[in-house]
Amino acid sequence: MIGLMWYLMGMATTAALWGYVYLKRSYQLGLMANLGLLGAFGLGWICIGWSWASFAEGEPQSGAMGMLCFGLPTLILAAVTWRKLIQPAIK
């Protein structure tokens, strides 16, 4: 089960890198936008790893807390980065 997690996380990392390259080509990304995207990716990676491993080990409460403590800040950081740093550069 953990081997599948690492495989899927590797695929997600590759997809995230492709998405970043697309964003970099399509929009002008400044330093803060790059840091926001990197932070959102890092938190999302930790969220998936923590939660999947917790559920696989039979600790669903820890997995749920991992999703809450790491997943929610991931979504907030990604949304704020998009709305405040990337989207205004489109106009």
Steps between C-alpha positions, in 0.01 A plus 500: 500500500781742585679409175190604307497829694859578399428411138193723485681782681776478239243524224335796675839670533563455128154640421564795732830574325328490161230731637764738631677507163166579332430781749851636455451511122150647517536758778772720633578356843689710752697384799202505737285302255775239467535477878123472543477221246798321655347530848163372379669205329705417810201514733291294257773238476523476879119482525474210257792309652391550860135418439556198275757349737274559800202337331718209385628445855146495638502845661210679328484780758864591435434491126204730536702742713778492240248594234367780716837636617682473166225479237305809599809728505596352161168604348511843664859568390432384143186714475667809646803455274278472195266788585754749634823423313427320173157615387573878521796450265262372229338842443 
